[in-house]
C-alpha cells in the first residue's frame, strides 16, 4: 500500500508471534486463515493488555458471518473481499485517523483532570 509499510504473515499463529516483537499502527486481519481463524486471533489480542488497544480491521468474504459471532470480537471495522485497493487505503486512513483522534481526546481529558 502506497505510503504505508506493510508486513505480512501466513497464519493466525504467525500474526500473534509477529505482534510479540512489533507493534503496528493497525492490523488488517483476514478471517479465514490456517490453524487459527481471525476471530480467535482478535480474542487473543484483546485479552493481552499490551495489545488490547491495537486497531484491528477484519477482511472477510462473508461479513454476515461476522455479525453471527459472539460480541467478544471487537474490531474497528470490516472490509468485504475482494477489496478495492483505493477503498482499502481510504478505510485504513479513516480508521487510523479515528483511532488517533480518540487517543488525543483521551490525553486532553486526562490532562485536564
Buried (B, 14 or more C-beta within 10 A) or exposed (E): EEEEEEEEBEBBBBBBEBBEEEEBEBBBBBBEBEEBBBBBBBBBBBEEEEBEEBBBBBBBEEBEEBEEEEEEBEBBBBBBEEBEEEEBBEBBBEBBEEBEEEEEEEEEEEEEE
